[in-house]
Amino acid sequence: MTTLLEVRDLRVSFPAAAGQVWPVDGVSFALEQGKTLALVGESGCGKSLTSLAILQLVPAPGVIDPASAIRLGATDLLALRGEALRQVRGRRIGMIFQDPMTSLNPVFTVGDQIAEGIRAHFDVSRRSALARAEALLGEVGIGDAAGRLGAYPHQLSGGMRQRVMIAIALAAEPEILIADEPTTALDVTVQAQILEVLDGLRASRGMAILLITHDLGIVAGRADRVAVMYAGQIVEEAPTAELFARPSHPYTQGLFASVPRLTGPVGRLTPIRGSVPPPTAWPTGCRFRPRCPIVHARSETMPPLLAAGPDHRMRCWIAEDPR
Amino acid sequence: MIPLARVVGSAGRRGPARAGAAILCLVILGALVAPIFLQSPTAQPDIQHGGQPPSPGHLMGTDQLSRDVLTRVASGGRVSLAVAAVAVALSVTIGALFGLAAGYWGGAVDALIMRLVDAALAIPRLFLLLLLLALWERIPLAAFILIVGATGWFGTSRLVRAEVLRLRETDYVRAARALGAGPGRIMFRHLLPNALGPLLVAATLGIGEVILLEAGLSFLGLGIQPPTPSWGGMIFDAKEVLVTAPWASVFPALAIALTVLSVNLIGDALRDALDPQGA
């Protein structure tokens, strides 16, 4: 499979009271054509910031470290400026956001907003853009697409709006869709439908999807690979089946232990102690150390990503030295 | 965020706004229609009978030059309302553009525009106008409108800037940026349309302000020049006969008061409709 998007050693800094903090600190991953990569982690782990950095949308005063590299095919995304950057945004990489209630412009009809996305990147008339918008609404599973073109966002439900957001993101036929917590604000039943739509589009368009989520449940069966993030770093990465079968990093194991299971014996859920520390308070060495149930002897030193199995890496010394 | 149509709709359900709209419609209708049926506002049909009190022939009486006051109030209304509308449209446009630029680009652009506005706001508008209008002996109407419009945008630009600063961080602006929208499209499709509510309030209240300004300046002889009738100019003309023919100044004054009251009622209702905490 060909690698479409490659993120290498991505670091994002923000100024802080004492110098700088790095909420994204050395993230690397590759997204392959037609595949779904899930970036999983608790809030504050840097997963959204990672996705924003891909399109240079890191909010001020955040700065992407110049040594970082993000490549889309042969294009160095971090070197793009102005018009060249806008040609990539939407056209080659589409993005949908967490909250469909606020991500649509309240004063324009959905047809207008989809057509805007089309006309931003293709030289077509308003009329044919609207015809295309109608087809897109059908594609994301909105019934009566022709009738919905004239609807304003406030006339639609949350699930409908998220479908519209997806249609807008698809308008310029991107190769990659970044979905930043696309279902977090939605009801569980609607969540499944939206994920179904995304998966269908991936299959029918051969699009790659970067799925950002805190919910391991929606990763199973949807993603090809999973990267688990903690405190600005990827702590474990593996194909989905492998990760679910053998979660190896203590943090990943903790995540699984805190999710209720439908099968197996009924027992108490085991939460991970404490919460993600803010970037100003990350410990030296292994960042999970203060919350870790194991605390490896070498955890004073930051572990690199180590092989934990076939095509399976994790950032914990137990991979080398299981004691 | 509240779309404009809903703001107007909500304001339209408020009693004072309805009263204001009714009065304003009456004034506008009168200004548009009445001069068609009445004699020329500059005609002097009855030179011997100046300063007549209201009668069936002259419903608002005649002034000291025997001109029909009703005719002049109606055609003066055309001038006063048109001046106010054009000047406010001008200042709202300039204010919106500067506010948009300052809020969107921030940094040096913002600092420059806003310090300029701060400086301009430190000078009372009336003094600024007096200064500028003193450049002409008899100021042409177009120049008058231009000057009034060009001195009224400072507050509006602040208002729009504040709205833009808020809207800039909204999810839909972020989404638009993520989908490749450039500065022009973000400003004019995403920021400005969503700032129209407060802009509309400012424009409405601005109309009242300009009518009063124009009346004041015309009263000082610096505004609209005779023989073009204007409400302020009529009061100025009639001040010599204030005791003997009060109707010549009372009716134009009443027209000013009613018009300003009506636009302020509408403006206040729009502002209440925009305020999420409002009743």
Interface residues (C-beta under 8 A of the other chain):
Chain A: L55 L57 E83 R86 Q87 V88 R89 G90 R91 G94 M95 I96 F97 D99 T102 S103 L104 N105 P106 V107 F108 E116 G117 A120 H121 Y152 H154 M165 I168 A169 A171 A172
Chain B: M1 I2 P3 L4 T170 D171 Y172 R174 A175 A176 R177 A178 L179 G180 A181 G182 R185 R189 H190 P193 N194 L196
